[in-house]
C-alpha cells in the first residue's frame, strides 16, 4: 500500500485525486485548511485520512509531516493546494500578490521540502505539481495567478533535474478550464465560449485531471520526469 499526500483535497481536482488513488487501494492523506466538513465527507466516502494544515505555514506543515510519518514514508506527493483571483493588474494589491504566491508557490515549496529528504534517502518517490494552462500561456486579468502557476512549472523542471539522480520523478499537470468551484464565477456565456475554443468541445472534469495525476504516479511513468502535461482538451497546442 502506497502512502499518498494530496494537498488542497477537500474539493475539485484534489478531491477527485483522493477518490482516484483511494479506489486503487492507496492510503490517502487528504490535506485541507478551512473546509473541514467537506474534507470529512470525502474521507468518509474514500477511507482517506484528513489532515488539517495551512500549507503556507511552516509549523503546520511540519506537524502534518509528523502525523503522516507515523504511517511510514510518503511515496507520492501531489501539490494541488492553490487559490485563484480575477483582477485587473492595476487593481492587484500587495496583499493579493503575497497571498497568491504564499499558497500556490511557498506552500508547494514547504510541503515538498518537508517530505523530500525521506524520498532521497529511499531513492524513490513521485512528486506531481498542479499548475494551470494560464501558467503556460498567461491569462488576462490573472497576472498574479498566471505568474504563480508559471513558477510551479519552473519549480517542477528544476527539481526534476536535481532529484533525478535520486530516482525521484517530478512532473506537473496544467489543467485547462475545469468544472470546479474555482471557475464558478464564470458566466454560462463565458463557459460556452471557452467550450467552443476547446477542440473536444467540452469543459474538463476534475476526474480528467485526477486520472492524469494517477498515471504520473504509477510505474508506467517511471521514465517520465520534468514534464508539463496539459490536461485542457487541446486548448493549448
C-alpha positions as CSV (number, residue, x, y, z in Angstrom):
1,X,0.0,0.0,0.0
2,X,1.4,3.4,-1.1
3,X,1.2,6.5,1.1
4,X,-0.2,9.4,-0.9
5,X,-0.5,13.1,0.3
6,X,-2.8,15.3,-1.7
7,X,-2.8,19.0,-0.6
8,X,-6.0,21.0,-1.0
9,X,-8.0,17.9,-1.4
10,X,-11.3,18.9,0.1
11,X,-12.8,19.8,-3.3
12,X,-12.3,20.0,-7.0
13,X,-9.3,18.4,-8.5
14,X,-7.8,17.5,-5.1
15,X,-10.9,15.6,-4.1
16,X,-11.0,13.8,-7.4
17,X,-7.4,12.8,-6.9
18,X,-8.2,11.5,-3.5
19,X,-11.0,9.4,-4.9
20,X,-8.9,8.1,-7.7
21,X,-6.0,7.0,-5.5
22,X,-8.2,5.5,-2.9
23,X,-10.1,3.5,-5.5
24,X,-6.8,1.7,-6.3
25,X,-6.2,0.8,-2.7
26,X,-3.7,3.5,-1.8
27,X,-3.6,5.1,1.7
28,X,-4.6,8.7,1.0
29,X,-3.8,11.6,3.3
30,X,-6.3,14.3,2.5
31,X,-5.0,17.8,3.4
32,X,-7.3,20.7,3.9
33,X,-7.2,24.0,5.6
34,X,-10.6,25.6,6.1
35,X,-13.1,23.1,4.6
36,X,-13.3,20.6,7.4
37,X,-16.8,19.3,6.7
38,X,-16.1,18.8,3.0
39,X,-12.8,17.0,3.8
40,X,-14.5,14.8,6.3
41,X,-17.2,13.9,3.8
42,X,-14.7,12.8,1.2
43,X,-12.7,10.9,3.9
44,X,-15.9,9.0,4.8
45,X,-16.5,8.2,1.2
46,X,-13.0,7.1,0.4
47,X,-11.4,6.0,3.6
48,X,-8.8,8.8,3.3
49,X,-7.2,10.3,6.4
50,X,-8.0,14.0,6.7
51,X,-5.1,16.2,7.9
52,X,-5.6,19.9,8.6
53,X,-2.7,22.2,7.7
54,X,-2.2,25.6,6.1
55,X,0.5,24.7,3.5
56,X,1.9,28.2,3.6
57,X,2.7,27.8,7.3
58,X,5.9,26.1,8.2
59,X,4.8,24.9,11.7
60,X,1.6,23.4,10.4
61,X,3.3,21.7,7.5
62,X,5.8,20.2,9.9
63,X,3.0,19.0,12.1
64,X,1.4,17.3,9.1
65,X,4.7,15.7,8.3
66,X,4.9,14.1,11.7
67,X,1.3,12.8,11.5
68,X,1.9,11.2,8.1
69,X,5.3,9.9,9.3
70,X,3.6,7.8,11.8
71,X,2.3,5.7,9.0
72,X,5.6,5.3,7.2
73,X,7.4,7.0,4.4
74,X,5.4,9.1,1.9
75,X,5.5,7.6,-1.6
76,X,3.6,10.1,-3.7
77,X,3.1,13.8,-3.1
78,X,0.5,15.8,-5.1
79,X,0.9,19.5,-4.6
80,X,-2.6,20.6,-5.5
81,X,-3.4,23.3,-3.0
82,X,-4.0,26.6,-4.7
83,X,-6.1,29.7,-4.9
84,X,-7.1,32.0,-7.8
85,X,-8.3,35.5,-8.3
86,X,-9.5,37.6,-11.2
87,X,-8.4,41.2,-11.1
88,X,-7.0,43.8,-13.5
89,X,-3.3,44.1,-12.9
90,X,-3.7,47.7,-11.7
91,X,-6.1,46.5,-9.1
92,X,-3.9,43.8,-7.6
93,X,-2.8,44.8,-4.1
94,X,0.4,43.8,-2.5
95,X,-1.6,41.6,-0.2
96,X,-3.3,39.9,-3.2
97,X,0.1,39.2,-4.7
98,X,1.7,37.9,-1.5
99,X,-1.3,35.7,-0.7
100,X,-1.3,34.2,-4.2
101,X,2.4,33.3,-4.0
102,X,2.2,32.1,-0.4
103,X,-0.4,29.4,-1.1
104,X,0.5,28.5,-4.7
105,X,4.3,28.6,-4.6
106,X,5.5,28.8,-1.0
107,X,3.1,26.1,0.0
108,X,4.4,23.8,-2.7
109,X,8.0,24.5,-1.5
110,X,7.2,23.9,2.2
111,X,5.4,20.7,1.7
112,X,7.9,19.3,-0.8
113,X,10.8,20.3,1.5
114,X,9.1,18.5,4.4
115,X,9.0,15.1,2.6
116,X,11.8,15.1,0.1
117,X,14.6,14.0,2.4
118,X,12.9,10.7,3.1
119,X,12.4,10.2,-0.7
120,X,16.0,11.0,-1.3
121,X,17.1,8.5,1.3
122,X,14.9,5.8,-0.2
123,X,15.9,6.8,-3.8
124,X,12.2,6.5,-4.6
125,X,9.2,8.8,-4.8
126,X,7.0,10.8,-7.2
127,X,6.0,14.4,-6.9
128,X,3.2,15.8,-9.1
129,X,2.5,19.5,-9.0
130,X,-0.7,21.2,-10.3
131,X,-0.2,24.3,-12.4
132,X,-2.6,25.7,-14.9
133,X,-2.8,26.4,-18.6
134,X,-2.5,30.1,-17.6
135,X,0.9,29.3,-16.2
136,X,1.8,28.2,-19.7
137,X,0.1,30.9,-21.8
138,X,-0.6,33.7,-19.3
139,X,-4.2,34.9,-18.7
140,X,-5.5,38.5,-18.9
141,X,-6.8,39.8,-15.6
142,X,-5.0,37.0,-13.8
143,X,-1.4,38.2,-13.8
144,X,-0.6,37.2,-10.3
145,X,-2.3,33.8,-10.7
146,X,-0.5,33.2,-14.1
147,X,2.8,34.2,-12.6
148,X,2.4,31.9,-9.6
149,X,1.4,29.0,-11.8
150,X,4.3,29.7,-14.1
151,X,6.5,29.4,-11.0
152,X,5.1,26.0,-10.4
153,X,6.3,24.9,-13.8
154,X,9.8,26.3,-13.3
155,X,10.0,24.6,-9.9
156,X,9.0,21.3,-11.5
157,X,11.5,21.4,-14.2
158,X,14.4,22.5,-12.0
159,X,13.6,20.0,-9.2
160,X,13.3,17.1,-11.7
161,X,16.9,17.7,-12.7
162,X,18.1,17.9,-9.2
163,X,16.2,14.8,-7.9
164,X,16.6,12.6,-11.0
165,X,19.8,11.0,-9.7
166,X,17.9,10.0,-6.6
167,X,15.3,8.1,-8.6
168,X,12.5,10.6,-7.9
169,X,10.1,11.7,-10.6
170,X,8.9,15.3,-10.6
171,X,6.1,16.2,-13.1
172,X,3.4,18.8,-13.5
173,X,-0.1,18.9,-14.8
174,X,-1.5,22.1,-16.3
175,X,-5.3,21.8,-16.3
176,X,-7.4,23.9,-18.7
177,X,-10.9,25.0,-17.9
178,X,-12.2,22.5,-15.4
179,X,-15.7,22.4,-13.9
180,X,-14.7,23.3,-10.3
181,X,-15.5,25.9,-7.7
182,X,-12.5,27.9,-8.9
183,X,-14.3,28.6,-12.2
184,X,-17.8,29.1,-10.6
185,X,-17.5,32.8,-11.2
186,X,-17.7,32.3,-15.0
187,X,-21.0,33.0,-16.6
188,X,-22.8,30.5,-18.8
189,X,-21.8,32.6,-21.8
190,X,-18.2,32.6,-20.8
191,X,-18.2,28.8,-20.3
192,X,-19.9,28.3,-23.7
193,X,-17.2,30.4,-25.3
194,X,-14.4,28.5,-23.6
195,X,-16.1,25.2,-24.6
196,X,-16.1,26.3,-28.2
197,X,-12.4,27.2,-28.1
198,X,-11.6,23.6,-26.9
199,X,-11.1,21.0,-29.7
200,X,-13.0,18.4,-27.6
201,X,-15.9,20.9,-27.4
202,X,-16.5,20.4,-23.6
203,X,-15.4,21.8,-20.3
204,X,-13.0,19.5,-18.4
205,X,-13.9,17.5,-15.4
206,X,-11.8,17.1,-12.2
207,X,-11.6,13.4,-13.0
208,X,-9.8,14.1,-16.2
209,X,-7.0,15.7,-14.3
210,X,-7.1,13.1,-11.5
211,X,-6.6,10.2,-14.0
212,X,-3.5,12.0,-15.4
213,X,-2.1,12.6,-11.9
214,X,-2.6,8.9,-11.1
215,X,-0.8,7.9,-14.3
216,X,2.2,10.1,-13.4
217,X,2.3,8.5,-10.0
218,X,2.2,5.0,-11.5
219,X,5.0,2.6,-12.5
220,X,4.0,3.3,-16.1
221,X,5.6,6.8,-15.7
222,X,8.9,5.7,-14.2
223,X,10.9,7.2,-17.0
224,X,9.0,10.4,-17.2
225,X,10.2,13.4,-15.3
226,X,10.3,17.2,-15.7
227,X,7.3,17.2,-17.9
228,X,4.3,19.6,-18.1
229,X,1.2,17.7,-19.1
230,X,-1.6,19.9,-20.4
231,X,-5.0,18.5,-19.5
232,X,-7.0,21.0,-21.4
233,X,-8.8,19.2,-24.2
234,X,-6.4,20.6,-26.7
235,X,-6.9,24.3,-25.9
236,X,-3.2,24.9,-25.7
237,X,-1.2,23.2,-28.5
